[in-house]
Amino acid sequence: MTGSEKSPQLLHLVFGGELENVDRLRFADLADLDIVGIFPNYRAAYDAWKAKAQATVDNARIRYFIVHLHRLLDPEATAGGDRAPTG
């Protein structure tokens, strides 16, 4: 593939941590957030999110999220159809 034929990078950030309370989106300790990584597309981010969410399923206060960085970097361009799971 040449540079012009490559698919666009739709960057996604996966991170998580322990919430103060399961009813609110407020982290117990921001210094203890788990930054899983930045991924080149939603599928890769989803796979990383799912692995972390499943690994922490026994602790109801730990949540992982996918942030659509590409939407923050270029709000005019939307990929459509990809949704961020929480869990």
KOLKEBA-731314 format. One record per residue (C-alpha): residue number from 1; residue in one letter; chain; x, y, z. Coordinates in Angstrom, 1 decimal, always signed. Layout:
KOLKEBA-731314
+-----+----+----+--------+--------+--------+
|   i | aa | ch |     xx |     yy |     zz |
+-----+----+----+--------+--------+--------+
| NUM |  A |  A |      X |      Y |      Z |
...
+-----+----+----+--------+--------+--------+
***
This chain:
KOLKEBA-731314
+-----+----+----+--------+--------+--------+
|   i | aa | ch |     xx |     yy |     zz |
+-----+----+----+--------+--------+--------+
|   1 |  M |  A |   +0.0 |   +0.0 |   +0.0 |
|   2 |  T |  A |   +1.2 |   +3.5 |   -0.8 |
|   3 |  G |  A |   +0.7 |   +6.4 |   +1.6 |
|   4 |  S |  A |   -2.3 |   +7.6 |   -0.4 |
|   5 |  E |  A |   -3.9 |   +4.1 |   -0.3 |
|   6 |  K |  A |   -3.6 |   +3.6 |   +3.5 |
|   7 |  S |  A |   -6.8 |   +3.8 |   +5.5 |
|   8 |  P |  A |   -7.2 |   +6.9 |   +7.7 |
|   9 |  Q |  A |   -5.9 |   +6.7 |  +11.3 |
|  10 |  L |  A |   -9.0 |   +7.0 |  +13.5 |
|  11 |  L |  A |   -7.1 |   +7.2 |  +16.8 |
|  12 |  H |  A |   -8.8 |   +5.9 |  +20.0 |
|  13 |  L |  A |   -7.6 |   +6.0 |  +23.6 |
|  14 |  V |  A |   -8.4 |   +3.2 |  +26.0 |
|  15 |  F |  A |   -8.1 |   +4.0 |  +29.7 |
|  16 |  G |  A |   -9.8 |   +3.1 |  +33.0 |
|  17 |  G |  A |   -9.6 |   +3.1 |  +36.7 |
|  18 |  E |  A |  -11.5 |   +2.7 |  +39.9 |
|  19 |  L |  A |  -14.5 |   +5.0 |  +40.4 |
|  20 |  E |  A |  -15.4 |   +6.6 |  +43.8 |
|  21 |  N |  A |  -19.0 |   +5.3 |  +43.4 |
|  22 |  V |  A |  -20.6 |   +3.1 |  +40.8 |
|  23 |  D |  A |  -23.3 |   +5.7 |  +40.3 |
|  24 |  R |  A |  -21.0 |   +8.5 |  +39.2 |
|  25 |  L |  A |  -18.2 |   +9.0 |  +36.7 |
|  26 |  R |  A |  -15.6 |  +10.3 |  +39.1 |
|  27 |  F |  A |  -12.3 |   +8.4 |  +39.6 |
|  28 |  A |  A |  -11.1 |   +7.6 |  +43.1 |
|  29 |  D |  A |   -7.4 |   +8.5 |  +42.2 |
|  30 |  L |  A |   -6.5 |  +10.2 |  +39.0 |
|  31 |  A |  A |   -2.8 |   +9.3 |  +39.6 |
|  32 |  D |  A |   -3.8 |   +5.6 |  +39.5 |
|  33 |  L |  A |   -5.6 |   +5.6 |  +36.1 |
|  34 |  D |  A |   -4.6 |   +2.8 |  +33.8 |
|  35 |  I |  A |   -3.7 |   +4.2 |  +30.4 |
|  36 |  V |  A |   -4.0 |   +1.1 |  +28.2 |
|  37 |  G |  A |   -2.9 |   +2.8 |  +25.0 |
|  38 |  I |  A |   -3.7 |   +4.7 |  +21.8 |
|  39 |  F |  A |   -5.0 |   +2.5 |  +19.0 |
|  40 |  P |  A |   -5.2 |   +3.2 |  +15.2 |
|  41 |  N |  A |   -8.8 |   +2.2 |  +14.8 |
|  42 |  Y |  A |  -12.0 |   +1.3 |  +16.8 |
|  43 |  R |  A |  -11.7 |   -2.4 |  +16.4 |
|  44 |  A |  A |   -8.2 |   -2.5 |  +18.0 |
|  45 |  A |  A |   -9.4 |   -0.2 |  +20.7 |
|  46 |  Y |  A |  -12.5 |   -2.3 |  +21.3 |
|  47 |  D |  A |  -10.4 |   -5.5 |  +21.6 |
|  48 |  A |  A |   -8.1 |   -3.8 |  +24.2 |
|  49 |  W |  A |  -11.1 |   -2.4 |  +26.1 |
|  50 |  K |  A |  -12.8 |   -5.7 |  +26.2 |
|  51 |  A |  A |   -9.8 |   -7.5 |  +27.5 |
|  52 |  K |  A |   -9.3 |   -5.0 |  +30.3 |
|  53 |  A |  A |  -13.1 |   -4.9 |  +31.2 |
|  54 |  Q |  A |  -13.2 |   -8.7 |  +31.3 |
|  55 |  A |  A |  -10.1 |   -8.9 |  +33.5 |
|  56 |  T |  A |  -11.6 |   -6.6 |  +36.0 |
|  57 |  V |  A |  -15.2 |   -7.9 |  +36.0 |
|  58 |  D |  A |  -15.0 |   -8.9 |  +39.6 |
|  59 |  N |  A |  -14.5 |   -5.3 |  +40.8 |
|  60 |  A |  A |  -17.7 |   -3.3 |  +40.0 |
|  61 |  R |  A |  -15.9 |   +0.0 |  +40.7 |
|  62 |  I |  A |  -13.4 |   -0.4 |  +37.9 |
|  63 |  R |  A |  -14.4 |   +0.9 |  +34.5 |
|  64 |  Y |  A |  -12.7 |   +1.2 |  +31.2 |
|  65 |  F |  A |  -13.5 |   +3.6 |  +28.4 |
|  66 |  I |  A |  -12.8 |   +4.3 |  +24.8 |
|  67 |  V |  A |  -12.2 |   +7.9 |  +23.8 |
|  68 |  H |  A |  -12.6 |   +8.8 |  +20.1 |
|  69 |  L |  A |   -9.4 |  +10.9 |  +19.8 |
|  70 |  H |  A |  -10.0 |  +11.4 |  +16.1 |
|  71 |  R |  A |  -13.2 |  +13.2 |  +16.8 |
|  72 |  L |  A |  -11.4 |  +15.6 |  +19.2 |
|  73 |  L |  A |   -8.6 |  +16.2 |  +16.7 |
|  74 |  D |  A |  -10.9 |  +16.7 |  +13.7 |
|  75 |  P |  A |  -14.5 |  +17.4 |  +14.8 |
|  76 |  E |  A |  -15.6 |  +18.1 |  +11.2 |
|  77 |  A |  A |  -14.7 |  +14.5 |  +10.1 |
|  78 |  T |  A |  -16.9 |  +11.8 |  +11.7 |
|  79 |  A |  A |  -16.4 |   +8.1 |  +11.2 |
|  80 |  G |  A |  -20.0 |   +7.3 |  +12.2 |
|  81 |  G |  A |  -21.2 |   +4.0 |  +13.5 |
|  82 |  D |  A |  -18.5 |   +3.4 |  +16.2 |
|  83 |  R |  A |  -19.7 |   +3.7 |  +19.7 |
|  84 |  A |  A |  -17.7 |   +3.7 |  +22.9 |
|  85 |  P |  A |  -18.6 |   +0.9 |  +25.3 |
|  86 |  T |  A |  -18.3 |   +1.4 |  +29.0 |
|  87 |  G |  A |  -17.9 |   -1.4 |  +31.5 |
+-----+----+----+--------+--------+--------+
***
